[in-house]
Amino acid sequence: MTGVRTVFAVIPAAGAAESAVAAFQALPLADQARLVGLHVAPLAITYGLATDMALASFIEAQMAAADDERKAAEAAFIEAAKKAGIAFEWRAERAPDAIVSPHAGSMARAADVILCPQLPNEASIGRHQLEEVVFTSGRPVIGLPFGWSVRKLGNRVVVAWDGGREATRAVFDALPILVGAEAVRVVSVQGIHEEPVRQFTPGDDITATLSRHGVRAETTVVRATRGNIKEELKAQALDFAADLTVMGCYGHSRIRERILGGVSRSMLREIPFPLLLSN
């Protein structure tokens, strides 16, 4: 592994720019690494009968607001990137849907890794959903909590491991980061209702493989005594002083979209720490 070379960052509004640049600098970068800022705004399209269509003045106001937001995001990103002295570029497009994340994900398929700084709800005009970037891009995505400014990312890493395909994909997508980590803990969590850890691939096996790559990794199996798997993972990350957690991101089931089987979607709505997600 020679380090990360091409990083895309989804910048929904100006408030995301500094976190994206800080995270880029914290990654194990190769020579000539480049950060590409992405901004996607929704088109001002309304649906319905002619009698209830929005007025032209309303559409114009929405388009003007989106344009102002794009300009502010671009200015903040360029200022932060120049201040950091990094190689960068800026791209902006419009999407025919209020949920703009799938369009952003499709724009970022050439990335080694994608950064997604999170903002409070309603902090940008387009609706941004972290998991949609994961599903549409096919690339590893690092979600950053709102206001994240820590200059360490990937020094101490928790890997959420259930033995399945998605967790495996996440581990190997994260390998360029893991090889440079100070310490890695592979954590398998058993649920509170005696659900077995799936472990199609044992945690010891994946830890041994990581060690052959030079990753300083250990394995642990814990029970979710705090009420659910999400809370147990948060506790494990805190106990390990982790600055990054690696997780497999599951697709759609008949009942709901699942993250690591029993981990609720709420972790993605207000992520408590940086998450590297892969599907």
C-alpha positions in Angstrom: 0.0 0.0 0.0 1.4 3.4 -0.9 -1.2 5.7 0.8 -4.3 7.5 -0.2 -4.0 9.6 -3.4 -7.5 10.7 -4.5 -10.0 11.9 -1.9 -13.4 13.3 -2.6 -15.3 15.4 0.0 -19.0 16.1 -0.1 -19.4 19.7 1.0 -23.1 20.5 1.4 -22.5 23.9 2.9 -19.7 26.2 4.1 -19.7 24.7 7.5 -18.3 21.4 6.2 -15.2 22.8 4.5 -12.8 22.9 7.4 -13.6 19.4 8.7 -13.1 18.0 5.3 -9.7 19.6 4.8 -8.6 18.6 8.3 -9.6 15.0 7.7 -7.8 14.9 4.4 -4.6 16.1 6.1 -5.0 13.4 8.8 -5.2 10.6 6.3 -2.0 8.6 5.3 -1.5 10.5 2.1 0.8 9.5 -0.8 2.8 12.0 -2.8 0.7 14.3 -5.0 -2.5 13.4 -3.1 -5.5 15.5 -4.1 -8.7 16.6 -2.5 -11.8 17.1 -4.7 -14.6 19.1 -3.1 -18.2 18.2 -4.3 -21.3 20.2 -3.9 -24.7 19.0 -5.2 -27.8 21.2 -5.0 -31.4 20.1 -5.8 -33.1 21.5 -8.9 -36.1 23.6 -8.1 -38.6 21.1 -9.5 -42.2 20.8 -8.3 -44.6 18.0 -9.0 -48.4 18.0 -9.3 -51.2 19.5 -11.3 -50.9 22.9 -12.8 -53.4 24.3 -10.3 -51.0 23.6 -7.3 -47.7 24.2 -8.9 -45.3 26.6 -7.2 -45.2 30.2 -8.4 -42.3 31.1 -10.7 -41.2 33.6 -8.0 -40.9 30.8 -5.4 -38.8 28.7 -7.8 -36.6 31.6 -8.6 -36.1 32.3 -4.9 -35.2 28.6 -4.2 -32.7 28.6 -7.1 -31.1 31.8 -5.9 -30.8 30.4 -2.3 -29.2 27.2 -3.7 -26.8 29.3 -5.8 -25.8 31.4 -2.8 -25.2 28.3 -0.7 -23.0 26.8 -3.4 -20.9 30.0 -3.7 -20.4 30.1 0.1 -19.5 26.4 0.2 -17.0 26.9 -2.6 -15.4 30.0 -1.1 -15.0 28.3 2.3 -13.6 25.1 0.8 -11.1 27.0 -1.4 -10.0 29.2 1.6 -9.5 26.2 3.8 -7.6 24.2 1.2 -5.3 27.1 0.3 -4.6 27.8 4.0 -3.6 24.1 4.3 -1.4 24.2 1.3 -2.9 21.1 -0.3 -3.7 20.2 -4.0 -7.4 20.6 -4.6 -10.2 21.2 -7.1 -13.9 22.0 -6.9 -16.9 20.5 -8.6 -20.6 21.4 -8.4 -23.7 20.0 -10.0 -27.5 19.9 -9.6 -29.6 16.9 -8.9 -33.3 16.4 -9.9 -34.2 15.3 -6.4 -34.3 16.9 -2.9 -32.1 13.9 -1.7 -28.9 14.8 -3.3 -26.5 12.2 -1.8 -27.0 9.5 -4.5 -25.9 12.0 -7.1 -22.9 13.0 -5.0 -22.0 9.3 -4.5 -22.0 8.7 -8.3 -19.8 11.7 -8.8 -17.2 10.3 -6.4 -16.7 6.8 -7.7 -13.1 7.6 -8.7 -12.1 8.3 -5.1 -9.8 6.2 -3.0 -12.0 7.4 -0.1 -14.8 9.8 0.3 -15.2 12.3 3.2 -18.7 13.3 4.4 -18.7 15.9 7.1 -22.1 15.9 8.8 -24.1 19.1 9.4 -27.2 19.6 11.5 -30.6 18.9 9.9 -31.8 21.7 7.7 -28.2 23.2 7.6 -28.2 22.9 3.8 -30.8 23.1 1.1 -30.3 19.5 -0.3 -31.0 16.5 1.9 -27.8 14.6 2.6 -27.9 11.0 3.8 -24.5 9.3 4.6 -25.6 5.8 3.7 -26.8 6.8 0.3 -23.3 8.0 -0.6 -22.0 4.6 0.5 -24.5 2.7 -1.5 -24.2 4.7 -4.7 -20.4 5.3 -4.8 -19.1 1.8 -4.2 -16.2 3.4 -2.3 -15.3 3.6 1.4 -16.9 6.6 3.0 -15.7 8.4 6.2 -18.5 10.2 8.0 -17.3 13.0 10.3 -19.4 14.2 13.2 -20.7 17.8 13.1 -17.9 20.2 14.1 -15.2 17.5 14.0 -11.8 19.2 14.2 -9.5 16.6 15.7 -6.3 16.4 13.7 -5.9 12.6 14.3 -7.8 10.1 12.1 -6.9 6.4 11.9 -4.2 6.3 14.6 -6.3 4.1 16.9 -9.0 2.2 15.1 -11.9 -0.1 16.2 -13.2 -2.5 13.5 -16.8 -3.6 14.1 -16.6 -7.3 13.0 -19.5 -9.7 12.5 -17.7 -12.0 10.1 -19.9 -11.1 7.1 -19.2 -9.9 3.6 -19.8 -6.2 4.3 -17.5 -6.2 7.3 -14.8 -7.9 5.2 -15.2 -5.3 2.5 -14.9 -2.5 5.0 -11.7 -4.0 6.5 -9.9 -4.3 3.2 -11.2 -0.9 2.0 -9.7 0.6 5.2 -6.3 -1.3 4.8 -4.4 1.8 3.6 -5.4 3.5 6.8 -5.0 0.4 9.0 -1.4 -0.3 8.0 -0.4 3.1 9.4 -2.4 2.9 12.6 -0.8 2.9 16.0 -3.3 0.2 17.2 -6.3 -1.7 15.8 -9.0 -3.6 17.8 -11.3 -6.0 16.0 -14.5 -6.1 18.1 -17.3 -8.6 17.7 -20.4 -7.8 19.7 -23.0 -10.3 20.8 -26.5 -9.0 21.2 -28.6 -8.9 24.3 -31.0 -11.6 23.1 -28.3 -14.3 22.7 -27.9 -13.7 19.0 -24.6 -15.4 18.0 -22.0 -13.3 16.2 -22.3 -14.5 12.6 -18.6 -15.1 12.2 -18.6 -16.7 8.8 -15.0 -15.6 8.9 -13.6 -15.7 12.5 -12.3 -12.5 14.1 -9.0 -14.3 14.8 -8.5 -15.1 11.1 -9.1 -11.5 9.9 -6.8 -10.2 12.7 -4.0 -12.7 11.6 -4.4 -11.5 8.0 -4.1 -7.9 9.0 -1.0 -8.7 11.1 0.6 -10.1 7.9 0.1 -6.7 6.3 1.9 -5.1 9.2 -1.2 -4.0 11.1 -0.9 -4.0 14.9 -4.3 -5.7 15.6 -6.0 -7.5 18.5 -9.3 -9.3 18.7 -12.0 -9.1 21.4 -15.6 -10.5 21.7 -18.0 -8.6 24.0 -21.6 -8.8 25.0 -24.0 -5.9 24.5 -24.7 -5.3 28.1 -25.6 -1.6 27.6 -28.9 -2.3 25.8 -27.9 -2.5 22.2 -25.0 -3.1 19.9 -24.7 0.6 18.9 -24.1 1.6 22.5 -21.6 -1.2 23.0 -19.6 -0.1 20.0 -19.6 3.5 21.2 -18.3 2.2 24.6 -15.6 0.1 22.9 -14.5 3.1 20.8 -14.3 5.3 23.9 -12.4 2.6 25.9 -9.9 2.1 23.2 -9.5 5.9 22.6 -10.3 5.3 19.0 -10.3 8.1 16.5 -11.9 6.0 13.7 -14.4 3.1 13.7 -14.6 0.8 10.6 -18.0 -0.8 9.8 -19.7 -2.7 7.1 -22.8 -0.9 5.7 -25.7 -3.2 4.9 -28.2 -2.8 2.1 -32.0 -2.9 2.2 -33.7 -5.8 3.9 -37.5 -6.5 3.9 -37.9 -4.8 7.2 -35.4 -2.0 7.4 -32.0 -0.8 6.3 -29.5 -2.3 8.7 -26.0 -1.3 9.8 -24.0 -4.2 11.2 -27.1 -6.2 11.6 -28.5 -4.9 14.9 -27.0 -1.4 14.9 -29.7 1.2 14.4 -29.8 3.8 11.7 -29.7 6.5 14.4 -25.9 6.1 14.5 -25.8 7.5 10.9 -28.2 10.3 11.7 -26.0 11.7 14.4 -22.7 9.8 14.2 -20.9 10.0 17.5 -17.4 9.6 16.1 -15.7 9.2 12.7 -17.0 6.2 10.8 -15.5 4.5 7.8 -18.4 2.7 6.0 -18.2 0.3 3.1 -20.7 -1.9 1.3 
